[in-house]
Amino acid sequence: MNTRKPPALAVAGTAALVAGSLSPWATFAGYPGKMSLGGFPGGARLFCLLLATGAVLFVLDLGGRRRAALAVGIGAAAVVAVNFAGLMDHGGGIGSVAWGAWLSLAGAGLLTAAAWRLPAGTPAPKEWPVLPVAVEVAAVAAAVLALLGAVVWGLRINESSRFVSFLVFVAFVSVAVHHLGVFEALGVLFARRQRIALVLGGAAAVAFPFTQQGNAYWIRVFASIGVFAVAAIGLNVVVGLAGLLDLGYVAFFGVGAYVGALLSNAALTTVHFHVPFLFVVLLGGCVAAVFGLVIGTPTLRLRGDYLAIVTLGFGEIFRITANNWDGLTRGPNGISGIPDLAAAGFDFGESHALFGVTLPGFANYYFVELVLIAGAILVFTRLNDSRIGRAWVAIREDEVAAAASGIDTIRLKLMAFAIGAFLAGCAGTVNAHVTTQVSPDSYTFLESILLVAAVVLGGMGTVPGALLGSTMLFVLPEKLRSFQDKRLLLFGAALILVMRFRPEGLVPSKRRRRELRERAPEGVPGLPGASGAPPGSPVAG
Amino acid sequence: MSLLEVRGVTKRFEGLLAVDGVDLDVGEGDILGVIGPNGAGKTTLFNCLSGLEAPTAGAIRFRGAVLSGRPDRFTRAGVARTFQNIRLFPHMTVFENVLVGRHCRTHVGLASAIGRGPKFRREEHESEDRAAELLGFVSLDQAGDVVARNLSYGDQRRLEIARALASEPGLLLLDEPRAGMNAQETRATADLVRRIRDRGVAVAVIEHDMRFIFGLCDRVAVLVQGRKLVEGLPAEVQGDARVIEAYLGAPAG
């Protein structure tokens, strides 16, 4: 790596950004982060200060550094811009913005301009060398820790303007890090050290409730996310692997929830006997899978849009049936007073102290869901990497060719449908206990759409994608609460931005990425005349 | 007894009679050429033989058993095919494409795939060995990790053949395997077809290139307007007045 003298423009920009971050941004008191005071980087100013460290890109000869530096500059400008909006909204008018913010904005602008003129660096080698085990494991651990740290940090930020600044910060840091090839390297590492990565990831997930210092709020949110994530992984089998767009998927979740509720000996129920929960989870999954088969048998002959419309119809049929079948579901009242789970004298609703930290009741459900998620991940990844998974992908890519290659397409599609339904059903039974009541209005079309959105946003065909997608879909609306009526507007805008700039989702599978980024053909080493002719272009008649 | 017996196969679309009472026999180790002018019903006939379309009338027997139903049944019975306008799984790798072809010869179910027992591993290894062997057979062994759509046109055609062979067929249907190829690639394709026959797989091939057909095939059938006009040895068909008339039209007067 060569070092060289940084351009004057970059030095000036960095200096201005640092100075601005340490100076007052507000002319009035009361803006989050004590922004009217100088001398320390309170509130969103910290993000600008951290972004300023990206100036090292001007002296390090790294591949992709120009785009990374651009992301740093534009990111800093975006953080300032968010706070300009916040300051003007709070204080009233442009006069409430103090000189520090203007200085930071100027610094960000100078940095962006300097990055624009930065020559591209030397790209890193394509093949990643195998490093000593300890180094690789440490890198994986650091990545997992960074993720957990980012989540905990983000959740601690209560003010919306600061949280949006944080999101902007994280987004642009991710873009910068992505252009430096770090994510690609991490992908290789995680694949190479898969077991360690899984164990560490699981450990981080288990550690999460301990970071909340007895506060139940986010643990409750994550208990909802956990249920949603299991269902999202199930939907990912259907949509991401087999390519069947199911817009009524939440019905399977609902079937599981009703099974769980009816067999829980709830206060207000129509079935009065109790079954051990372990059986209920599996039973809920199985009943949902049977529903999947029943719905799938007539509909899976349809393709694409037609299938989507028909599944939408079935989803509504489920909701309306649940709404009217008073004898079983108690109609619109639903089944309520579902008791907390209890096993061997351990009440899941009570808070427990562990390692000196009080874990609220929701943490127990969160841990149950982690087990369920682990099971779903096992099912997803192992099926994906088997003849069944390959057949699903083949069906998604070309159904006629798949059938002609000897794949029983109807059977395989039914299988995907049933497995997706099974996982959603299992998740539903847990959800019945988390929400303590089950009623038809929890299983609307909107819920199905949100599940599809979680899968598409996170990245189709991958487990981390489904997990990240469902987390974002729950955390964002919670965090944007103080925007009140503008909340859904911002949420929609975030979805549009992700889909515009990363159509393959945040953590896409390699194959999906190939499908959506047709413009960048991969190099074909050692093949004469491999110019990448698209199939079917020069067909003679 | 012949490997494939086609008796009176007819396919009618709305008002159009695409295939009209065709009889055809393919024996073990045969290379049968199917030629005919555009629109003669050659591809429709192949679609019937591979289960992509159900014939309106007639019967298809393979190794003595009647074939009907969905295409995967035909493939499992031992009739594999390629397509006129190549249909690979474009975003899967070359190796994965061939592995998909193994689907109907493998049997691991849900539980075994999730549990990863010894049976699963044995079957996967066997499939991988077969796929590697087939890629070597079609000279694509260097390209296993390449994404299928990035292959050159000729390589895509050969990959499609490897995928079809992965299902261990007794009969391979090739629909215009040399379309879009130059003279050298055409010769290589003819050679490949002979080597496929030498593996014990009978081949039926649709082509417009007469030199290719008459140099390669043991017998040639000519389809004209859905009907089989002539069938016989290449030399007989080549000199047949009816065939010349079908291609060039009747002499004036």
Interface residues (C-beta under 8 A of the other chain):
Chain A: L378 V379 R382 L383 S386 R387 I388 G389 R390 A391 V393 A394 E397 D398 V400 A401 A402 A403 A404 S405 G406 I407 D408 T409 I410 M415 I419 R511 R514 E515 P521 E522 V524 G526 L527 P528 G529 A530 S531 G532 A533 P534 P535 G536 P538 V539 A540 G541
Chain B: N38 S50 G51 L52 R70 P71 D72 T75 R76 A80 R81 F83 Q84 N85 I86 R87 L88 F89 P90 H91 M92 E96 L99 V100 G101 R102 H103 C104 R105 T106 V108 L110 A113 I114 R116 F120 E123 E124 S127 Q142 A143 V146 V147 A148 R149 N150 L151 S152 Y153 G154 D155 Q156 R163 A164 S167 E176 A179 G180 H208
